[in-house]
Amino acid sequence: MPLSRRDFVNRSTLLGAGVLVAGSAEVLATAPGAIAAPTGGEAPAAESVEAARRATGYGELLKDPAGILALPHGFTYQVITYTGKTKLVTGESTPSNHDGTAAFPGKHGGTLLVNNHELAGARSSWPHPVPLLEGHVYDPGAAGGCTVVEVRQGGRKVTEWVGIAGTATNCAGGATPWGTWLSGEETEDKAGKNGFTKDHGYIFEVDPYDQAANRDPQPIKALGRYAHEAVVVDQRRGHLYLTEDASNPNGLLFRWTPPAGFHHGKGKLRKLAADAGKLEAFKVFDSHGTFVDDLSRAVKVGTTYGVDWVNVPDRDARTVSVRKQFTDGQVTRARKLEGMWWGDGGFYFVSSFARTESPVQHDGQVWFYNPARRTITLKVLLGVNTDVMGDHGNYDGPDNITVSPYGGLVIAEDGEGQSHLFGTTEDGRTYPIARNDLNIGTAEKPEFSEFTGVTFSDDGETLFANIQVPGIMVAITGPWWRLQHRRGHGYDY
């Protein structure tokens, strides 16, 4: 049975705040480079923190002679797609602005990757949009969509084709247990804006195995129209959970409950009525039963909140954005709710950073939602980064995430200055995996594009990731086993 608000308050009073779900042994990370505090509650000495950081991970990052990706010793990468250099099977360039990605088992030990392209606004403003493949177009005025990339074992690209086209600002999304990809539009633009012929702000389903199944793309309106970021599926209970990357006011976390008798499967979501099931936004309360208006108020790793769900009045947002349909006190908000990944019996989700639009400032939170207990627990907290061009474990702006088969999480950094892929171990340490060495700015004003689309191959041997601009997908291989911890439990396709 789900944990009720009263039960949560009563048990928290008996056990102490933050102990109900996660003790210190489960803490993943704190401020950059920090380690979990000892059982006695004292902060670790600075020298022990530094020693732990040196001993964690795969070692220092080595500068890339090719100027793309710095990796630890023993690791290598291959470029799979590169906008302007690689081509689709139809002859056009790989579209730009790579974002959310998922990996599916392919033929002969290979991998199929569905890759979002976050292209916003008018189609004419992009030199490399997703091609308008006949029969696979939702709105010919939009530039975004998804491509499917087939690679052989080890990461060598075989071919790339269009999954869907004519969608807008395809940011993150999520893999399903039945082997498809749910691509989210991070926009609320309606028909008539930017040359669009249809409304946008929806989720679309893409089948990497069957291109014909992607013909006539249809938005899954039952999941709502708002600035979609990521989505996960609770296969056991049937719920879908979705993040909204928005501000003014800050965005929401949603839960969709399917209608009675509905059973998930390929193509079934797109056949639902626009009002099918129930879409709700979350509302959290602390161990005393006090409502928490914004997740930024949590300033201690291990903080645990109970969760209630509040019905969305107009999920298609015909006149008012969904997040603006609630008054203060009705729902809990968070700045830049972004990446999500199902694993360990629930899902991890990210609040990328918080600034003046939030009660408390930070440079990244990762939470874990336990659907059985209906609680969220703060697992990662990154303090405000005051040295964005430094490269000493001062990460900021977590975005796309994945559960690692070697323990902990792998996180794509979307902050200021230096951009990394970094990991968090289960005992509270952070460590670097890769650094973007591709400067897309100038020597006087360097600018490093964000990492996106982190996902492991089914066999755990290859980590795929993207550099969003200009649009590069890489396959990283190496001695991942050197960081052998408890195996994360994600979907088993």
N, C-alpha and C positions, 0 to 999 in steps of 0.2 A: 504494500500500500504506500502511496506517496506520503511524504512527511507533511503534516498539516502545520499551519503557522503556530498554533498553540503548542503542538508537540515540539516544534523546533525551539520555541522560547523556553519551554520547560526543560528540555534536555540540555540546552546551552547553559542554563542557569546551574545545572548540576555538574556539567563537565567542564565548563569554562569556554569562553568564546574562542573559536578557531580550532577546537579539539574534536568537534563532532565528526568531521570528515577527514581532516588532514593534520597529522602531527608534524614535528620538525623533520622527521625522516622522509616525508613526502615532498618537502619543499624543493622546488626546481631551481630557482634563482632569485637573487635579490638585486641590489644595485649592481652596476657593471663590475664584474670580476669578484663579487663577494661570495662568501660561502655561508652555509646555514649556521646559525648560532648553536653553541653547545646546549645540551639539555638544561643546564642551569640558567640559560637565558642571557649570559654575558656575550657581548659582541666579540668576535674573533680579533686577535691582535693583527695590526697591519701587516707585520712580517709573515704571519700564517696565511693571510689572504693572498699575498703576493706569491708565496711558495705554492699554494694550492693552484693558483692560476697557471704557474709555470708547469705544474705537474699534470694539468688537465688537458685533454684534447689530443691533438696530433702534432703539436709543436708550432714554431713560428711560421708565418707565411713568407714564402720566397717570391721575390719580384719576378713577374713574367716577362721574358725577353720580347714576347709578341705584344705586350702591353694590354692584355685583356683580363687575365684572371690570375691572381696570386694564390698559390696553394701551398700546403705543407709538403715537406719532403716525402717522396714516395707516391704522391698523387699527381694525376694527369687529367687533362680535359680534352674533349673534342668538340669543335663547333658543329652543331647539327643544322641549324638554320641561321641565316644572317640576312636581314632585310637589305635588298639591293644587290645581293650576291648570290643567294640561292633562289631556286624557282619551284613553283608548283608544277604538278603534272600537266597543267594547261598552259604553261609557259610564262605566266606572270610572276613577278617577284614575290617572295615571302612577304606577307603583310607586316607592317611595323607595330611597335608598341605591344610587345609580348607581355602577357599578364598571367592570370591563373592557369594552372596546368594540372592534369591528372594523368597517371600512367596506368595502362591496362596491359595484361599479358597479350603478346602478339604471337605470330607464327614462329616456329622453330627457335624458341627461346628469346625472341625479340620482344619489342615493346611498341604499343600504340600510345601516342601522346596526343591528347586534345588540348589545344593551346588557344586561350582567349587573346583577342587583340583589342586593347583599350583605346579605341578611336572615337573621339567625341565630336559633336558638332557637324558642320556641313561636310559632306563627302568630298567636295571639291577642294577642301583645304588640306587633304592628305595625299602625298605623292604615291603612297603604297597602301591603299585600302584593301580590304578583303574583296577579292573579285566577285562580281555578281554572277555566280554560277547559275545557269538556268534551272529553275525549279527549286532552288535552295535559298531564295531571297524573301525576306520578310518585308523590308522597306527599301526600295532602290535609292532613296535619298540618304541612307545611313552608311557609314564607312566601316563599321565594326563587324564582328562575327567570330567564328572559330575555324581553325584549321586542324587537320589530323595529320600527325607526322608518324611515319613508320620507321623504326630503327632496328637494326640487327643487334644481337647481343654484343655488348661492349660499347655501343653508342654510335655506330656508323649509320648515317641517314640512308634510307632506301628511297622514300618518296614522301610527298606532302600534297594534300588535297583539301578542298573547302568542305567544312562540315555544314555550317550555315553562314549566310551573309545578310547584309542589310539590317543588322542590329546596331545598337549604339553603346559605346563606352563599356564594352564587355570586360569587366574587371576580374573579380575572382569567380567563385562558383563552388562546385563540389562534386565529387564522384558519388555514385549510388552503389548500393550492394548488388544491384542487378546489372552492373556493367555499362552504365551510361554516364554522361557528364551533364550537370545542370549549370548553365552559363547565366550569370546575372548581369543585367544592365544597370550600371551605376549612374542613372540619370532619371529625371522626371519630365523630360521634354515631351511635349505633345505634338500631334500633327500640326503642320503649319510653321513650326520653328525649325530653323537650320535646313529648310528644304525637305523636312520629313513629311511623309505622306500618311504615317500612322503614329499612334501614341507609343511611347517607350517607357521603360522602367520596369521590365518584366523579367521572368526567368524562362529560359528555353532549354529543352532537352536535346542532347546530341548523342547519337549512337556511333562510337568509333569503329564498330565492326560492320555496319551496314549503311553505306552512303545513301541508298535508296530510302531508308527509314527517315532520313532527315529532310526529305522533300516537303515542300509546303510548310515551312516553319510556323508554329503556332505558339503564342505566349501562353504560359500557364497562369492565367489570371487569378486563379484561386489562391495563389501565393502572394498576391498583392502587387501594387504598383508604387514603387519608391526607389530610392537610390540603393539598389541591391549591391551587396559585397559578396559574402560567401554563404554557403548552405551545407548542412549535413543532414543525414538521414538516420533516425533511430529505427533500425530494422525490426527490433523486437516489439516496439510499441506503435510504430507506424508514423510517428511525428517527424516533421521536418522543422529544423531550426535555421533561422536566417539572420544575418547581420545587416545593419544599415549604416553606411558611411556617410554621415551628414552632420551638419551643425546649423545653428540658428533656427530652431533649437537643436541640441545634440540628438544623435540618432538613437535607435532602439534595437533591442533583440526581440525577435519574433518566434513564435511557435505556431505551426500549422497542424491541426488535428484532422485526419481524413474523415470523411463521412462514414457512417455505419455500413459495414459490409464491403468496404473498399479494400482491395488487395494490390499492393505495389507490384510493378513490373514494367518492362520496356514499353514506352509509348502510352502508358495508362494515364499519366498526369495530364498530358495535353488534351485528353478527351473529357476532362472534368468540366463541369459548369463553372462559370466565373465566381459563383458564390458557394461552391462546394466546400464542405468541411468548415472549420473554424480557425480564423487567424487572430492571434492574440499577441500583445506586447507584454514584456515582463515588468514586474514590480518587486523589488527586494526589500527585505527588512533585516535588521541586525538581531543579535541574540536577546535583546530586550524587547523585541517586537516593534522597534522604531523604524519607520519608513526611511529609506535611503534614496535621496533624489538623484544622485549621480555617482557612478562607480569610482570616480577619481577620489572620492572621500576615503577610500581604503588606502592606508599608508603603511600597512604591515603585511608581509607575506604570511599566508596562513589564515588571513581574515576570511570568515565564512558567513554567508548570508543565506537566508531562506528566500524562496522564490514563489510568488503568486503570478497569475496570468490574467490579463485584462483584455476583454474583447475589443477588436478594432471596429469602429462604427462603419467606415466606408473604405474598404480595402483597395478599391480602384482609384481612390483619391480624385474624384471627378471635379471637385471645387477646392478642396483643402488637402494639402499634403498629409499623409497618414500621421507623421510624427507631430503635426500641428493640430490634430484632432483631439489631443489630450491636454488637460490643464495640469498645472503644477500639483503634485501630490497624487496623481493618478498612475504614473508610470515612472520607471527609473531610466535615466539617460546615460550616455557615455560618448565621449568624443572619438570619432573615427573608429567605430566598431568594424573590424576588418577580417583578417583570416580566421578560418575555423578548420578543425580536423577532428574526425571521430576516432576515438581510441580509448582503451582502458575502461570500457563500459560507459563512457560518456563522451563529451567533446570539449576541446580546448578552443577558446576564442580570444581575440586580441582587441584591446583598445590601444591604438597606435601611439597616441600622445594626447596631452591635454594642455591647453593654454588658457587665455583669459576667458574663454567661453565656458570654462569648467570651474568648479569650486576650488580644486587643488590641482597644481601643475605637476606633470610627470612626463617622462619620455618613453613610456610603454608599460602596459600591463598585459599579462596573459592569465586568463581565468579558466577554471575547469568546472563544467556543469555536470552534476551527478543526477541523472533523471530518476533514479530509484528513490533517492532521498530528497530530490527537488531542492538542491542547494548549489551555490557557486562558491568556489574557493580561489583566492588569489594565489597563483603559483609563481608568477614572475613580476617583479616591479623594478623598472629602470628609472633612476633619478634623472633630473634634468641635465642634459649633456652640455657642459659649458666649454668644451673644447672639440668642436665638431670636426676639425681637420686633424685631430690627433688620432693615433692608431694604437691604443693601449687598453683595449677591452672596454672602452666607453661607448657601448652600443646605444642606439636610440631609434625609435620609430619602427618597432616590429610590425610586420604586415602579413604576408603569406606565411603559413606554418605547416609543418607536417610532423607526425609522430615518427621517430626514428626506430628502425628495427633493431638498433643497437642501444636503445635506452634514451629516455628524454625526448627533447624536441629539436628540430632544425628550423631556424627562423630566418626569413628574408628581411633584411634591414631596408627601411624606406625612411631614412631620417635626413639630417643635414650633413654636408661634408662627406667624409669617407663612407663607403657603402660596403657591407659585409653580408655573407652568410655566416651565422654563428649558431652554436649549439648550447643547450642547457642539459646538464646531467641531472640525475635524480637526487643527488645529494647536495645540490645547490650551487653548482659552479657553471660559469659560462666559458666558452672557448671559441676561437675563430676557426672557420672552415675555409672561407675564401674571401678575397677582397677584390672589388672591381677596380682594376688599374686603368680602365678605359676612360680617359678624361674627355668629356664632351664639351667642356668649357674652354678656357684659355689658361695659359701659364700664370697670368696675373690673377685670374678668377676661375680656379678649377671647379668643375661641376661633375659629379659622378652620379650616373643614373641608378635608380633603385634596382634591387634584386626582386624577382617575382617567381612564382610558379615552382617552388621547391617540392619535389616529389621523388620518392625512391622507386626504382624498378621492382617488379614483383619478387625477384630473387634477392633483393637488397644489395646487389653489387654495384649499382649505378645510381648516383644522385643527379637528377635532372634539375636544371634551374635556368632562369632567364635574366638577361640584362635588358630592361624594358626599352631603353633608347640606345642605339638605333633600332634594336630588335634582334637579340642574339639568344639562341637556345644552346646550352652546353650540356654535355654528359661528363660527369666527374667520376672517376674511378680511382681506387687505391685501397690501402689496407684498413678498411672500415672496422674490421674486427679488432683493431688495436684499442678501440673504445668499447669493449664488450660489456654490456650491462643487461639488465632485464629487458627482454624483447617487448617492444610496444605492440599493442594489439589493435590493429585497425581492421578495415574490412577484409574479408577473405573472398575474393571474387571466384 
